[in-house]
Amino acid sequence: MPFLDLPDHRLHWCEEGDPRGAPVVFAHGLGTRLELWEEVVAALPQKFRLIRFDLRGHGGSEGPPAPWSMGALVRDAEALMDHLALRDCVFVGHSLGGMIAQALAVKRLDLVRALVLCGTATKIGTAETWAARAELTRAGGMEAVAAAELQRWFPRFAQKSRPAEVARDMLLSMKDESYLAACGAIAGTDFYATTARLTLPALVLAGANDGATPPDMLRETSDLMAGADFVLLRGAGHLASLDRPEDFARELGAFLDRIGHAFHEPAPRDPMGGCGEGCGCGSDHDHDHDHNHNHNHHAPHAGCGHSH
Ligand SMILES: O=C(O)CC1=CCC(=O)O1
């Protein structure tokens, strides 16, 4: 099992497909783990380089002490992608992973050439709903969280299904403190303004029966991004990759074909050095999304947003 050692925790990741293929990176959401993508990855053409990882405190990845910021979660993804020398990836993000995807596309357009967002939005929940979630976690632990989440993640007819059992096991495998730290990062996040500036190719997949991030939220996120494709997955709940893996893989595969991902040559690294963010600005400033840096080079007049 490969791990990436970072200064205060280690990240667990895995890779399938063709190591020389065009890269596709998968990031799961709150309370799940990289197994969320198992069946989707198996159903995709293996000509791609298919990389999955566990977010900090999830699955096989360690959880450093709280608090965690969204910027720190984004830096984990960046560190892994840099470690694997990935460029011009299609980044597939579910829920919290989809928030990381949006931030990465703003911050590191050299890493991300297209986005696939599912079960996510620019902002999920409110300060009040996340405070209530924290209270539930402290009072009842992950058992109580799982009971509440399964009702939101799966339509009533699927709450006793195999995917619901798998989701429950994932939630119960998580430590309370990591869950609370991840909730804290989501509670403080609103990417509306920065995601609205994205113009890279994007596919937004909504589960028609998603009670956690309902289709309207996904539609709104899709409408924000110029040229994004929106697809409603019938019969799917919040974890569409788990309860409708074949439909998910078909839509994702068609998107990869549409953007010619298999034939895409990664852009060369900036020969002038620069900040490593692909903007050629030459600065060594900290590109922390928390501090509102804006790096969408597809937006012609956006500027790099850095203080030089
Ligand atoms: O847990 C939920 O209800 C929905 C959610 C928000 C972020 C995430 O990853 O899942």
The ligand as an SDF file (V2000), in Angstrom:
LIG
                    3D

 10 10  0  0  0  0  0  0  0  0999 V2000
  -22.1060   14.7450    4.9940 O   0  0  0  0  0  0  0  0  0  0  0  0
  -22.9770   15.3060    4.3350 C   0  0  0  0  0  0  0  0  0  0  0  0
  -24.1110   15.3610    4.7310 O   0  0  0  0  0  0  0  0  0  0  0  0
  -22.6930   15.9190    3.0170 C   0  0  0  0  0  0  0  0  0  0  0  0
  -21.3060   16.2810    2.8140 C   0  0  0  0  0  0  0  0  0  0  0  0
  -20.7680   17.4880    2.8900 C   0  0  0  0  0  0  0  0  0  0  0  0
  -19.3810   17.4440    2.5240 C   0  0  0  0  0  0  0  0  0  0  0  0
  -19.2230   16.0270    2.2510 C   0  0  0  0  0  0  0  0  0  0  0  0
  -18.1810   15.4800    1.8840 O   0  0  0  0  0  0  0  0  0  0  0  0
  -20.3740   15.3630    2.4620 O   0  0  0  0  0  0  0  0  0  0  0  0
  1  2  2  0
  2  3  1  0
  2  4  1  0
  4  5  1  0
  5  6  2  0
  5 10  1  0
  6  7  1  0
  7  8  1  0
  8  9  2  0
  8 10  1  0
M  END
$$$$
